[in-house]
Amino acid sequence: MLAGVGLGAACVNGLQAQGKPGAYAIIEINEVTDADGFKQVVTTKGPASVAASSGHFIVRTENITSTDGGAPKRVVIIGFDSMDKLKAWNASAAQKEVDALRIKTTKSRQFFVDGM
């Protein structure tokens, strides 16, 4: 019985942690102008920057269906525990390098939103 109570408490804590609103970086990529350069953003530098800042990818896809207007070529959503952590990630040297590469190799935009 005690084991069941402990397991239940652990599950509830896990669910509460998942329910935190957090903050999100959203990146829309409308065109890749340098595929070889952009590959660094996708395969090495981008994931390393996110992992180093305790962020996590929620969406990284080119599988997009537009219902109103044109769809971007790729969408990325990165979750963080708070806007402060997201802003610290964005200010990091590693992410500044990723952003410079993204801007150089794509037509894209990035913006931040608070969760609910």
C-alpha positions, 0 to 999 in steps of 0.5 A: 500500500505504501508503495502505491501511495509513493508511486501515485505521489510521483505520478502527480508530481510528474504531471504537475511538472508537465503542467507548468506554463513555461516559455517557447521560442518559435522559429519559422523558416520560409526558405533555406538559401544555403542547405549546406550551411543550414545543416549545421544549425539542424544537426549539431550547433542548434541541438547542442545550444538547446541541450546546454540551456535545458531547453527541449524541442517540442516541434521540429518539422517540415510536415506542415499543412496550411489551413489559411495562407502559405505555410513555412517550409519548417517550424521549430518550437523549443520549450523552456521552464521560464522566459528568463531561461529562454532569454538566457539561452538566447543571449548565450554565445552558442545560440548567438552563433546558431542565430547568425548561421540561421539568418545567413542560411535562411529566410526566417523569423524567430519570436518568443511566447509565454505559455498559459 
